[in-house]
């Protein structure tokens, strides 16, 4: 069912469903470089504005339908407030103009409700892991197995809700440190192990500051090391920074292509590292797929160009 690569998400920008410029954002490239967005009816919309947000969302879907649908536009997901709201939205005739739903606060107690709410459509799902149970690896194994038995084929990626998880501990990130210097470092690594080993892509939590680009870049480096496929953004200024961090090192890409070559040796050396297709195959596929969506890191290419210029003088 899933024909969209999770690497297509890149920087995912959340915005309230009450915004009046959603059509221009989705259809007219109002936000440069945007590859995915989530139209939110949960935390970013007050209780009193929910019906207005739903009406605005319906109007957006209908307008897109009248224009002939979305082509070469950002991936568009909807975050309902509850399973009951998801069921209501799922029954809208033009809901197929969205790519899927983000399922907030998914856990074992509500998985069945969410599954029932989205039945009858082919929309993709991005469950968000952001409840206190996420800190318990046993609970995550149980949740993983339950997702495997229910909605696995529709899951594009699992989103890690960093702010909610920090809130469970009564914590907030400090201005001068990445999320990996908090208990979230353990949580992210654990989720990568539990969920990633079952084939689920995971996206990185939001970086909630706009005045610390160096810390954002440091955190993105850790996101990539952990194998996370994208990151939630809070502002358009973060989009290009996130996308640039997701670019692939050219040496990694060359190694990956050699590993994937028919007839590759069982073990070989490349760029002063051992390559072993039997164990590096999945890594190689991920590198090539990420490169297809995000390209090769500019600084590596620039260094190669500069070296080439020096050697030709």
C-alpha positions as CSV (number, residue, x, y, z in Angstrom):
1,X,0.0,0.0,0.0
2,X,2.7,2.5,1.0
3,X,4.2,3.9,-2.2
4,X,5.6,7.0,-0.6
5,X,9.1,7.0,0.8
6,X,9.4,8.2,4.4
7,X,12.5,10.1,3.2
8,X,10.1,12.3,1.2
9,X,9.0,13.9,4.4
10,X,12.1,15.9,5.1
11,X,11.3,18.8,7.4
12,X,7.6,18.4,8.4
13,X,6.0,21.8,9.2
14,X,3.0,21.7,11.6
15,X,0.3,24.4,11.2
16,X,-3.1,25.0,12.7
17,X,-6.2,24.1,10.6
18,X,-7.5,27.5,11.3
19,X,-5.0,29.2,9.0
20,X,-6.6,31.0,6.1
21,X,-3.6,30.5,3.7
22,X,-3.6,26.7,3.7
23,X,-4.5,26.5,0.0
24,X,-1.6,28.7,-1.0
25,X,0.8,26.7,1.2
26,X,-0.4,23.3,-0.2
27,X,-1.0,24.3,-3.8
28,X,1.0,27.4,-4.6
29,X,4.4,26.9,-3.0
30,X,3.9,29.7,-0.6
31,X,6.6,28.3,1.7
32,X,9.8,27.6,-0.3
33,X,11.3,24.2,0.0
34,X,8.4,22.7,2.0
35,X,8.0,19.0,1.3
36,X,5.6,17.9,4.0
37,X,3.1,19.5,6.3
38,X,0.6,18.5,9.0
39,X,-2.6,20.4,9.3
40,X,-3.3,20.2,13.0
41,X,-6.6,20.1,14.8
42,X,-5.1,19.0,18.1
43,X,-2.7,21.0,20.3
44,X,-2.4,24.0,18.0
45,X,-6.2,24.7,17.9
46,X,-8.1,25.8,21.0
47,X,-11.3,23.9,21.9
48,X,-13.4,26.8,20.9
49,X,-11.9,26.9,17.4
50,X,-12.2,23.3,16.5
51,X,-15.3,23.5,14.4
52,X,-13.9,26.5,12.6
53,X,-10.7,24.5,11.9
54,X,-12.7,21.5,10.6
55,X,-14.8,23.7,8.3
56,X,-11.6,25.4,7.0
57,X,-10.0,22.0,6.4
58,X,-13.1,20.7,4.5
59,X,-13.1,23.9,2.4
60,X,-9.4,23.3,1.6
61,X,-10.0,19.7,0.5
62,X,-13.0,20.7,-1.6
63,X,-11.0,23.5,-3.3
64,X,-8.2,21.2,-4.1
65,X,-10.7,18.7,-5.5
66,X,-12.2,21.4,-7.8
67,X,-8.7,22.2,-9.0
68,X,-8.1,18.7,-10.1
69,X,-6.2,17.5,-7.1
70,X,-2.6,17.8,-5.9
71,X,0.4,17.3,-8.2
72,X,4.0,17.9,-7.2
73,X,2.8,19.5,-3.9
74,X,4.0,18.9,-0.3
75,X,2.9,15.7,1.3
76,X,-0.2,16.8,3.3
77,X,-1.3,15.1,6.6
78,X,-4.1,15.9,9.0
79,X,-3.8,15.6,12.8
80,X,-7.2,15.0,14.3
81,X,-7.8,15.6,18.0
82,X,-9.4,12.2,18.8
83,X,-10.3,8.9,17.1
84,X,-13.9,10.2,17.0
85,X,-12.8,13.3,15.1
86,X,-10.6,11.1,12.8
87,X,-13.7,9.0,12.0
88,X,-15.6,12.1,11.2
89,X,-12.9,13.4,8.9
90,X,-12.4,10.0,7.3
91,X,-16.0,10.1,6.1
92,X,-15.6,13.3,4.2
93,X,-15.9,12.6,0.5
94,X,-12.9,14.6,-0.5
95,X,-10.6,13.5,2.3
96,X,-8.5,11.6,-0.3
97,X,-7.0,14.9,-1.2
98,X,-4.8,14.5,1.9
99,X,-2.1,11.9,2.1
100,X,-2.9,10.6,5.5
101,X,-3.5,11.1,9.2
102,X,-1.1,11.8,12.1
103,X,-2.4,9.9,15.1
104,X,-1.5,11.7,18.3
105,X,-0.7,10.0,21.6
106,X,-1.0,6.5,20.2
107,X,-0.8,3.7,22.8
108,X,-2.2,0.3,23.5
109,X,-5.4,1.7,25.0
110,X,-6.5,3.6,21.9
111,X,-4.9,1.7,19.0
112,X,-8.1,-0.1,18.3
113,X,-10.1,3.1,18.3
114,X,-7.7,4.7,15.9
115,X,-7.7,1.7,13.6
116,X,-11.5,1.7,13.5
117,X,-11.6,5.4,12.9
118,X,-9.6,5.3,9.7
119,X,-11.1,2.1,8.2
120,X,-12.4,2.3,4.7
121,X,-9.8,4.6,3.3
122,X,-6.3,4.1,1.9
123,X,-4.8,7.1,3.7
124,X,-1.4,6.6,5.2
125,X,-0.8,6.9,8.9
126,X,1.9,8.5,11.1
127,X,1.3,7.5,14.7
128,X,3.0,9.8,17.3
129,X,4.7,8.2,20.2
130,X,4.4,10.8,23.0
131,X,2.8,9.3,26.1
132,X,4.5,8.2,29.3
133,X,4.4,4.6,28.2
134,X,7.1,5.4,25.7
135,X,9.7,5.4,28.4
136,X,9.0,1.7,29.0
137,X,10.7,-0.6,26.4
138,X,8.5,-3.5,27.3
139,X,5.4,-1.3,26.6
140,X,7.0,-0.3,23.3
141,X,7.6,-3.9,22.3
142,X,3.9,-4.6,23.1
143,X,2.8,-1.6,21.1
144,X,5.1,-2.6,18.2
145,X,3.6,-6.0,18.1
146,X,0.0,-4.6,18.2
147,X,0.8,-2.2,15.3
148,X,2.3,-5.1,13.4
149,X,-1.0,-7.0,13.8
150,X,-3.3,-4.0,12.8
151,X,-2.1,-1.0,10.9
152,X,1.5,-1.8,9.8
153,X,0.8,-1.7,6.1
154,X,-0.5,1.9,6.3
155,X,2.2,3.3,8.6
156,X,4.6,5.7,6.7
157,X,6.6,6.6,9.8
158,X,6.4,6.8,13.5
159,X,6.8,10.3,14.9
160,X,8.6,10.9,18.2
161,X,6.8,13.6,20.2
162,X,9.7,15.1,22.1
163,X,8.0,18.0,23.8
164,X,5.2,15.8,25.2
165,X,7.6,13.2,26.4
166,X,9.7,15.9,28.1
167,X,6.5,17.2,29.6
168,X,5.8,13.8,31.1
169,X,9.0,14.3,33.1
170,X,8.4,17.9,33.9
171,X,11.3,18.9,31.8
172,X,12.1,21.3,28.9
173,X,15.2,21.4,26.8
174,X,17.8,24.0,27.7
175,X,18.9,26.6,25.2
176,X,22.4,25.3,24.9
177,X,22.0,21.6,24.6
178,X,20.6,19.1,22.1
179,X,17.7,16.8,23.0
180,X,20.2,14.0,23.2
181,X,21.7,15.5,26.4
182,X,18.3,14.9,28.1
183,X,16.5,11.6,28.9
184,X,15.2,11.8,25.3
185,X,18.6,10.5,24.2
186,X,17.8,7.2,25.8
187,X,14.2,7.2,24.4
188,X,15.2,7.9,20.8
189,X,17.9,5.2,20.9
190,X,15.5,2.7,22.4
191,X,12.7,3.5,19.9
192,X,15.2,3.1,17.0
193,X,16.0,-0.4,18.4
194,X,12.5,-1.5,19.2
195,X,10.6,0.0,16.2
196,X,13.4,0.4,13.7
197,X,14.3,-3.3,14.0
198,X,10.7,-4.1,12.9
199,X,11.1,-2.0,9.7
200,X,9.5,1.3,10.9
201,X,10.9,4.6,9.9
202,X,11.0,7.2,12.7
203,X,11.1,11.0,12.6
204,X,13.0,13.2,15.0
205,X,11.4,15.5,17.5
206,X,11.0,19.2,17.0
207,X,13.8,21.7,17.8
208,X,11.8,24.4,19.5
209,X,14.2,27.3,19.3
210,X,14.9,29.8,16.5
211,X,18.0,31.4,18.0
212,X,20.4,28.4,18.1
213,X,21.2,27.2,14.6
214,X,24.5,25.6,15.7
215,X,22.6,23.5,18.3
216,X,20.0,22.6,15.7
217,X,22.8,21.4,13.4
218,X,24.4,19.4,16.2
219,X,21.1,17.8,17.0
220,X,20.4,17.0,13.3
221,X,23.8,15.3,13.1
222,X,22.7,13.0,16.0
223,X,19.3,12.5,14.3
224,X,21.0,11.2,11.2
225,X,23.4,9.0,13.2
226,X,20.3,7.4,14.8
227,X,18.8,6.7,11.4
228,X,15.9,9.1,11.7
229,X,14.3,9.9,8.4
230,X,13.0,13.5,8.9
231,X,12.4,16.1,11.6
232,X,9.4,18.2,12.7
233,X,10.0,21.9,12.0
234,X,8.4,24.8,13.9
235,X,9.3,27.5,11.4
236,X,10.1,27.8,7.7
237,X,13.6,29.0,8.5
238,X,14.4,25.5,9.7
239,X,13.4,23.7,6.5
240,X,16.6,24.2,4.5
241,X,18.8,23.5,7.5
242,X,17.0,20.2,8.1
243,X,17.1,19.2,4.4
244,X,20.8,20.0,4.2
245,X,21.5,17.8,7.2
246,X,19.7,14.9,5.5
247,X,22.0,15.1,2.5
248,X,24.3,12.1,2.0
249,X,28.0,12.0,2.4
250,X,29.4,11.2,-1.1
251,X,31.7,8.5,0.3
252,X,28.8,6.9,2.0
253,X,26.8,7.0,-1.3
254,X,29.7,5.5,-3.2
255,X,30.1,2.7,-0.6
256,X,26.4,2.0,-0.7
257,X,26.3,1.7,-4.5
258,X,29.3,-0.7,-4.4
259,X,27.6,-2.8,-1.7
260,X,24.4,-3.0,-3.9
261,X,26.3,-3.9,-7.0
262,X,25.6,-7.3,-8.4
263,X,28.6,-9.5,-7.9
264,X,30.0,-7.4,-5.0
265,X,32.6,-9.3,-3.0
266,X,31.6,-10.7,0.3
267,X,34.0,-8.4,2.0
268,X,35.9,-5.5,0.5
269,X,37.6,-2.3,1.4
270,X,36.4,1.2,0.3
271,X,37.4,4.6,1.7
272,X,39.4,2.9,4.5
273,X,36.5,1.0,5.8
274,X,35.4,-2.6,5.5
275,X,32.2,-3.1,3.4
276,X,30.3,-6.3,4.0
277,X,27.1,-6.6,1.9
278,X,25.6,-9.3,4.1
279,X,25.4,-6.9,7.0
280,X,25.5,-3.5,5.3
281,X,22.7,-4.2,2.7
282,X,19.9,-2.4,4.6
283,X,22.2,0.5,5.4
284,X,23.2,0.8,1.7
285,X,19.6,0.8,0.6
286,X,18.7,3.6,3.1
287,X,21.7,5.7,1.9
288,X,20.7,5.4,-1.7
289,X,17.0,6.2,-1.0
290,X,18.0,9.2,1.2
291,X,20.3,10.5,-1.5
292,X,17.4,10.2,-4.1
293,X,15.3,12.6,-2.0
294,X,17.9,14.9,-0.5
295,X,21.0,14.6,-2.7
296,X,24.7,14.8,-1.7
297,X,26.1,17.2,0.9
298,X,27.4,20.4,-0.7
299,X,30.4,20.8,1.5
300,X,31.7,17.4,0.5
301,X,31.3,18.2,-3.2
302,X,33.0,21.6,-2.7
303,X,36.0,19.9,-1.1
304,X,36.3,17.5,-4.0
305,X,36.0,20.3,-6.5
306,X,38.7,22.3,-4.6
307,X,41.0,19.3,-4.5
308,X,40.5,18.8,-8.2
309,X,41.4,22.4,-9.0
310,X,44.6,22.1,-6.9
311,X,45.6,18.9,-8.7
312,X,45.1,20.5,-12.1
313,X,47.2,23.6,-11.4
